[in-house]
Amino acid sequence: MKKGIHPEYYEINVTTTDGKTVKMYSSVNRDLVLSMDNLNHPAWTGQRNNDSVKGKRAAEFKNKFAGFNF
């Protein structure tokens, strides 16, 4: 590896939404406080609502190709 082209890494504290703190390394020398993580993101909590698009893509396909017999 070439010398002098890689960034410095610093040990930082990352605070999750439940207040837990985890030590990580980053090239940015400041602590992070997360506003979204796996505890409150809809993709992980099951609160994501896809009911509005359920069946919509199939219906669009059928309408688009209604004249074809397959």
Phi, psi and omega per residue, in radians:
M1 nan 2.558 3.099
K2 -1.279 2.508 3.113
K3 -1.449 2.498 3.005
G4 1.439 0.052 -3.119
I5 -1.848 -0.167 -3.105
H6 -1.637 2.518 -3.117
P7 -1.268 2.767 3.033
E8 -1.299 2.525 3.087
Y9 -1.945 2.403 -3.099
Y10 -2.111 2.581 3.039
E11 -1.445 2.168 -3.114
I12 -2.172 2.877 3.052
N13 -1.849 2.262 3.081
V14 -1.965 2.112 -3.118
T15 -1.793 2.168 -3.134
T16 -1.485 3.083 -3.050
T17 -1.191 -0.382 3.114
D18 -1.589 0.114 3.073
G19 1.606 -0.044 3.125
K20 -1.275 2.446 3.140
T21 -1.960 2.326 -3.135
V22 -2.163 2.384 3.077
K23 -1.539 2.317 3.113
M24 -2.443 3.020 3.072
Y25 -1.959 2.449 -3.121
S26 -2.598 2.723 3.049
S27 -1.444 -0.169 3.070
V28 -1.696 2.146 -3.019
N29 -1.581 1.162 3.026
R30 -2.743 2.654 -3.139
D31 -1.312 2.641 -3.126
L32 -2.016 2.478 3.001
V33 -2.110 2.027 -3.075
L34 -1.401 2.414 3.038
S35 -1.737 -0.204 -3.132
M36 -2.535 2.285 3.025
D37 -2.632 -2.955 -3.055
N38 -1.179 -0.191 3.125
L39 -1.417 -0.428 -3.088
N40 -2.309 0.106 3.126
H41 -1.438 2.327 -3.095
P42 -1.007 -0.486 -3.139
A43 -1.168 -0.510 -3.114
W44 -1.769 -0.370 -3.080
T45 -1.607 -0.145 3.131
G46 1.444 0.195 -3.130
Q47 -1.587 -0.062 3.136
R48 -1.163 2.361 -3.070
N49 -1.981 1.869 3.109
N50 -1.831 0.200 -3.089
D51 -1.118 -0.475 -3.103
S52 -1.234 -0.431 -3.138
V53 -1.864 -0.049 -3.118
K54 -1.130 2.125 3.141
G55 1.452 -0.202 -3.102
K56 -1.171 -0.733 -3.102
R57 -1.197 -0.656 3.102
A58 -1.147 -0.720 3.130
A59 -1.129 -0.692 3.104
E60 -1.109 -0.724 3.113
F61 -1.082 -0.824 -3.133
K62 -1.084 -0.682 3.106
N63 -1.181 -0.693 -3.099
K64 -1.155 -0.687 -3.063
F65 -1.942 0.574 -3.094
A66 -1.135 -0.509 -3.099
G67 -1.378 -0.232 -3.129
F68 -1.582 2.553 3.111
N69 -1.862 1.723 3.037
F70 -2.570 nan nan
